[in-house]
Amino acid sequence: MAIVIQREHTDTVYYVHNFVEDKVLCNNSKNKESIISKISLPTPEIEAAYLILSITRSVNIDVMKWKIALNNVILTREFKPHIEKTVNEDYTQAVFVYDVSKIVNSNDVLLRILCNAKGYIYLDGATLVALLRYKGFHIHMYCEVDPYTLVNPVQKPLTIVPSFKANEILLNMGVTSPSNSLLNVATYGGEKKIKLFKGYNVFEVKLDRNDVTAFRIISDNENLRHIFSCTIFRYSEFPKIVVEDLRIEKSAIKFRLTNVGNSRSDKLELLIIRHGIPIYRVSLKSLEPQEHLDYEIGIESIKQANVKTNGVVLRIVWSKAYQLFEQDIPIKIKE
């Protein structure tokens, strides 16, 4: 039976982050083994938070000691998964799910897992799904935690009607893959192909239209295992920064930055990068919708970094609702 998490919040965004993935916890050892992992959230303003742990274990196992703790609060001392399903004659898929909304009350979140067992316990992944307060964005989140093998295509109806008018639908999914695989998410409007690597994968797909009524999951690997999927109905307004009137002159690089999106950026930054290494960096004022900013970078300020100017890229980075966006433009500077 699936575990369902359903929440609707105004002035809220969702945030998914993995603590750790693909780690052996116990392997026929009497010596206790543990995992300590910390993540930092972009804000302490937490509306709700959920911890999902996916574990593969051997069928015959004797757990002497087991503990899961978050922010030094013990969630369990017993190996009693909320869901267990047989994978094959040797292994079982186990999933733990916890509402940790009252425990996650700061930016830093610390996860500890302690295992002492005879048998094999493998942590596929530990994922935190958090809802963070952010004015102007609204979400309706519907999550199903249910481990099953994608032997056949799976059809998922979208029957939820949020109380607000959503302008996009996102799918966030966690799966375990025994090898590199391909997963297709299809709607009547199109198909998205996701490349998966061996192990635990968490990915996000934006569905092609905001009026779809169902989607279908298809895999080329019959041993691919679904762990959780969250459908996010969201109202959002994002900025979009574009570079216009770019001119590379003898003494300066000149251009105009324009926000062609429908909201103000939280932060705006400009970088000059060569072979992935920043050689020039500056923070700029955030731009309102349709606002522009004329800017120039002196060629000498770039050359003072004592690097060659071939292979140089102008990168514009902006943020909104704890998401980063960027645009790269290759530029040619005469030596």
C-alpha positions as CSV (number, residue, x, y, z in Angstrom):
1,M,0.0,0.0,0.0
2,A,1.3,3.4,-1.0
3,I,2.0,6.2,1.5
4,V,0.4,9.4,0.3
5,I,1.6,12.9,1.2
6,Q,-0.7,15.8,0.0
7,R,-0.3,19.4,1.0
8,E,-1.4,22.8,-0.4
9,H,0.1,26.0,0.6
10,T,0.1,29.6,-0.6
11,D,3.3,31.6,-0.5
12,T,5.4,28.4,-0.6
13,V,7.8,26.6,-2.8
14,Y,9.0,23.0,-2.7
15,Y,12.6,21.9,-2.4
16,V,14.0,18.4,-2.8
17,H,17.5,17.4,-1.6
18,N,19.4,14.1,-1.2
19,F,21.3,13.6,2.0
20,V,23.2,10.5,0.8
21,E,22.9,7.8,-1.8
22,D,24.3,4.3,-2.7
23,K,25.9,3.4,0.6
24,V,26.4,-0.1,2.2
25,L,25.1,0.1,5.8
26,C,25.7,-3.5,6.9
27,N,27.3,-6.4,5.2
28,N,27.4,-9.5,7.4
29,S,29.4,-7.5,10.0
30,K,29.0,-7.4,13.7
31,N,30.7,-4.1,13.8
32,K,28.3,-1.3,13.8
33,E,28.4,1.0,10.8
34,S,26.9,4.4,10.5
35,I,26.2,7.3,8.1
36,I,26.3,11.0,9.0
37,S,25.2,13.5,6.4
38,K,24.3,17.1,6.6
39,I,22.5,19.4,4.1
40,S,21.8,23.1,4.3
41,L,18.5,24.5,3.2
42,P,18.3,28.0,1.7
43,T,16.0,29.3,4.4
44,P,15.0,28.4,7.9
45,E,11.4,29.3,7.1
46,I,10.0,25.7,6.8
47,E,6.3,25.0,6.2
48,A,6.6,21.2,6.1
49,A,9.3,18.5,5.6
50,Y,9.3,14.8,4.9
51,L,12.2,12.3,5.0
52,I,12.1,9.3,2.6
53,L,14.7,6.5,3.0
54,S,14.9,3.8,0.4
55,I,16.8,0.6,1.5
56,T,17.6,-2.7,-0.2
57,R,18.1,-5.6,2.2
58,S,18.8,-9.3,2.0
59,V,15.8,-11.6,2.7
60,N,17.5,-13.3,5.7
61,I,18.7,-10.6,8.1
62,D,19.2,-10.2,11.8
63,V,19.3,-6.6,12.9
64,M,20.9,-6.2,16.3
65,K,21.0,-2.4,16.4
66,W,19.3,0.2,14.2
67,K,18.8,3.9,14.6
68,I,17.6,6.8,12.4
69,A,18.0,10.3,13.8
70,L,17.4,13.7,12.4
71,N,18.8,16.8,14.0
72,N,19.6,14.6,17.0
73,V,15.9,13.6,17.4
74,I,15.6,9.8,17.2
75,L,13.0,8.7,14.7
76,T,13.3,5.0,15.4
77,R,15.4,2.4,17.1
78,E,13.8,-0.5,15.4
79,F,14.2,-1.8,11.8
80,K,10.5,-1.7,11.0
81,P,10.1,-0.2,7.5
82,H,6.8,1.4,6.7
83,I,6.7,-0.5,3.4
84,E,8.4,-3.7,2.3
85,K,8.1,-5.5,-1.0
86,T,10.0,-8.4,-2.5
87,V,12.5,-7.6,-5.3
88,N,13.5,-11.2,-5.9
89,E,14.4,-14.4,-4.0
90,D,17.4,-12.7,-2.5
91,Y,16.4,-9.1,-1.8
92,T,13.6,-7.0,-0.4
93,Q,12.9,-3.3,-1.0
94,A,12.2,-1.4,2.3
95,V,11.1,2.2,2.6
96,F,10.9,4.5,5.7
97,V,8.8,7.7,5.6
98,Y,8.7,10.4,8.3
99,D,7.0,13.7,8.7
100,V,9.8,15.8,10.1
101,S,8.1,19.2,9.9
102,K,8.6,19.9,13.6
103,I,12.2,18.7,13.6
104,V,13.5,20.7,10.6
105,N,13.6,24.2,12.1
106,S,16.9,25.6,10.9
107,N,18.9,25.8,7.7
108,D,21.2,22.9,8.7
109,V,19.7,19.4,8.7
110,L,21.7,16.5,10.1
111,L,20.9,12.8,9.3
112,R,22.4,9.9,11.3
113,I,21.8,6.2,10.5
114,L,23.4,3.5,12.6
115,C,23.3,-0.2,11.6
116,N,24.6,-3.3,13.3
117,A,23.3,-6.5,11.6
118,K,24.0,-9.9,10.2
119,G,23.0,-9.7,6.6
120,Y,23.1,-7.1,3.9
121,I,21.5,-3.6,4.2
122,Y,22.1,-1.1,1.4
123,L,20.9,2.5,1.6
124,D,19.7,3.4,-1.9
125,G,19.1,7.0,-0.9
126,A,17.8,9.4,1.7
127,T,15.8,12.3,0.4
128,L,14.3,15.4,2.1
129,V,11.2,16.9,0.6
130,A,10.6,20.3,2.1
131,L,8.1,23.1,1.6
132,L,9.7,26.5,2.1
133,R,7.9,29.8,2.6
134,Y,8.3,32.2,-0.3
135,K,5.8,35.0,-1.1
136,G,4.0,34.9,-4.4
137,F,4.4,31.2,-5.2
138,H,1.7,28.7,-4.5
139,I,1.9,24.9,-4.6
140,H,-0.3,21.8,-4.3
141,M,1.9,18.7,-3.8
142,Y,0.7,15.1,-4.2
143,C,3.3,12.5,-3.4
144,E,3.1,8.7,-3.5
145,V,5.7,6.6,-1.8
146,D,5.4,3.2,-3.2
147,P,8.2,0.8,-4.3
148,Y,7.4,-1.2,-7.3
149,T,9.2,-2.5,-10.4
150,L,8.5,-0.8,-13.7
151,V,8.1,-4.0,-15.7
152,N,5.1,-2.5,-17.6
153,P,4.1,1.1,-18.4
154,V,2.4,2.8,-15.5
155,Q,-0.4,5.3,-16.1
156,K,-0.9,8.1,-13.5
157,P,-4.1,10.2,-13.6
158,L,-4.0,13.8,-12.6
159,T,-7.3,14.4,-10.9
160,I,-6.3,17.1,-8.4
161,V,-7.8,20.5,-8.7
162,P,-5.9,23.1,-6.6
163,S,-7.7,26.0,-5.0
164,F,-5.5,28.4,-7.0
165,K,-4.9,28.5,-10.8
166,A,-1.6,26.6,-11.5
167,N,0.4,27.7,-14.4
168,E,2.8,24.7,-14.5
169,I,2.9,21.0,-13.4
170,L,6.1,19.4,-12.3
171,L,6.9,15.7,-11.7
172,N,9.6,14.9,-9.1
173,M,10.6,11.2,-8.9
174,G,13.0,8.9,-7.1
175,V,14.0,5.6,-8.6
176,T,16.7,3.0,-8.2
177,S,18.3,1.6,-11.3
178,P,20.5,-1.5,-11.5
179,S,22.3,-0.1,-14.5
180,N,22.3,2.9,-16.8
181,S,18.7,3.2,-18.1
182,L,16.3,5.3,-20.0
183,L,12.9,6.5,-18.5
184,N,10.2,8.1,-20.6
185,V,7.5,10.4,-19.1
186,A,4.7,10.7,-21.7
187,T,1.6,12.8,-21.9
188,Y,-0.8,13.4,-24.8
189,G,1.3,16.5,-25.7
190,G,4.7,14.9,-25.9
191,E,7.4,12.8,-24.2
192,K,10.4,13.5,-22.0
193,K,13.3,11.2,-22.0
194,I,15.4,10.9,-18.8
195,K,18.8,9.3,-18.7
196,L,19.3,7.4,-15.5
197,F,22.6,6.3,-14.0
198,K,23.2,3.1,-12.0
199,G,22.0,3.6,-8.4
200,Y,19.6,6.0,-6.8
201,N,18.2,8.8,-9.1
202,V,16.0,11.8,-8.2
203,F,14.9,14.0,-11.1
204,E,12.4,16.6,-12.0
205,V,10.4,16.9,-15.2
206,K,8.2,19.8,-16.2
207,L,5.1,18.4,-18.0
208,D,4.6,20.0,-21.4
209,R,1.3,21.6,-20.6
210,N,-0.5,22.7,-17.4
211,D,-3.8,21.1,-18.5
212,V,-2.7,17.5,-18.8
213,T,-5.0,15.0,-17.1
214,A,-2.6,12.0,-16.9
215,F,1.0,10.9,-17.6
216,R,2.6,7.6,-18.3
217,I,6.0,6.2,-17.1
218,I,7.8,3.8,-19.4
219,S,11.3,2.2,-18.8
220,D,13.6,0.2,-21.0
221,N,14.8,-1.6,-17.9
222,E,12.3,-4.0,-16.4
223,N,14.3,-4.1,-13.1
224,L,14.0,-0.3,-12.6
225,R,12.3,0.4,-9.2
226,H,10.0,3.3,-8.5
227,I,10.4,4.6,-4.9
228,F,8.4,7.9,-4.9
229,S,6.8,10.4,-7.2
230,C,5.5,13.9,-6.4
231,T,3.3,15.8,-8.7
232,I,3.5,19.5,-8.1
233,F,0.9,21.9,-9.2
234,R,2.5,25.4,-9.0
235,Y,1.7,29.0,-9.6
236,S,5.0,30.8,-10.2
237,E,6.4,33.9,-11.8
238,F,10.1,33.9,-12.9
239,P,12.4,36.5,-14.2
240,K,14.4,35.9,-17.4
241,I,17.5,37.9,-18.0
242,V,18.7,38.3,-21.6
243,V,21.8,39.9,-23.1
244,E,21.2,42.5,-25.8
245,D,23.4,44.8,-27.9
246,L,26.6,43.0,-27.1
247,R,29.6,44.8,-28.5
248,I,33.2,43.9,-28.0
249,E,35.3,47.0,-28.5
250,K,39.1,47.6,-28.1
251,S,38.8,48.8,-24.5
252,A,35.6,47.3,-23.2
253,I,32.8,44.7,-23.5
254,K,29.5,46.6,-23.6
255,F,26.0,45.1,-23.4
256,R,22.5,45.6,-22.0
257,L,20.8,43.2,-19.6
258,T,17.0,43.1,-19.8
259,N,14.5,41.2,-17.7
260,V,11.9,39.9,-20.1
261,G,10.3,37.7,-17.4
262,N,7.3,38.5,-15.3
263,S,8.9,39.0,-11.8
264,R,11.9,40.6,-10.2
265,S,15.1,38.5,-9.7
266,D,16.2,37.9,-6.1
267,K,19.9,38.2,-7.1
268,L,21.8,39.0,-10.3
269,E,25.4,38.3,-10.9
270,L,27.8,38.7,-13.8
271,L,30.9,36.6,-14.4
272,I,33.7,36.2,-17.0
273,I,34.8,32.6,-17.1
274,R,37.6,30.8,-18.9
275,H,37.8,27.0,-18.9
276,G,35.3,26.9,-16.0
277,I,37.3,29.3,-13.8
278,P,35.9,32.8,-12.9
279,I,38.3,35.6,-13.7
280,Y,35.9,38.4,-13.2
281,R,32.8,38.6,-11.0
282,V,30.4,41.3,-9.9
283,S,27.0,41.5,-8.2
284,L,24.4,43.7,-9.9
285,K,21.1,45.2,-8.7
286,S,18.1,43.0,-9.3
287,L,16.0,43.9,-12.3
288,E,12.2,44.4,-12.3
289,P,10.2,43.0,-15.3
290,Q,11.0,44.9,-18.5
291,E,13.8,46.8,-16.7
292,H,17.2,47.0,-18.3
293,L,20.7,47.8,-17.2
294,D,23.6,49.0,-19.5
295,Y,26.9,47.6,-18.4
296,E,30.5,47.5,-19.6
297,I,33.6,45.5,-18.5
298,G,37.0,47.0,-19.2
299,I,39.3,44.7,-21.2
300,E,42.2,45.6,-19.0
301,S,40.4,44.4,-15.8
302,I,40.1,41.0,-17.5
303,K,43.8,40.9,-18.6
304,Q,44.9,41.8,-15.1
305,A,43.9,38.3,-14.1
306,N,47.1,37.2,-15.9
307,V,45.2,34.7,-18.1
308,K,44.8,34.4,-21.8
309,T,41.6,35.7,-23.2
310,N,40.8,32.9,-25.7
311,G,37.9,30.6,-24.7
312,V,36.2,33.3,-22.6
313,V,32.5,33.1,-21.7
314,L,30.2,35.8,-20.4
315,R,27.9,34.2,-17.8
316,I,24.8,35.9,-16.4
317,V,23.4,34.2,-13.2
318,W,20.2,35.1,-11.5
319,S,18.0,33.5,-8.8
320,K,14.4,33.3,-7.9
321,A,12.6,31.3,-5.2
322,Y,15.8,29.5,-4.3
323,Q,16.5,28.4,-7.9
324,L,19.5,29.4,-10.0
325,F,19.3,30.3,-13.7
326,E,22.2,31.1,-16.0
327,Q,23.0,32.1,-19.5
328,D,26.4,31.7,-21.2
329,I,27.6,33.7,-24.2
330,P,31.0,33.0,-25.7
331,I,33.0,36.1,-26.5
332,K,36.1,36.7,-28.5
333,I,38.6,39.2,-27.2
334,K,41.6,40.2,-29.3
335,E,44.9,39.7,-27.7
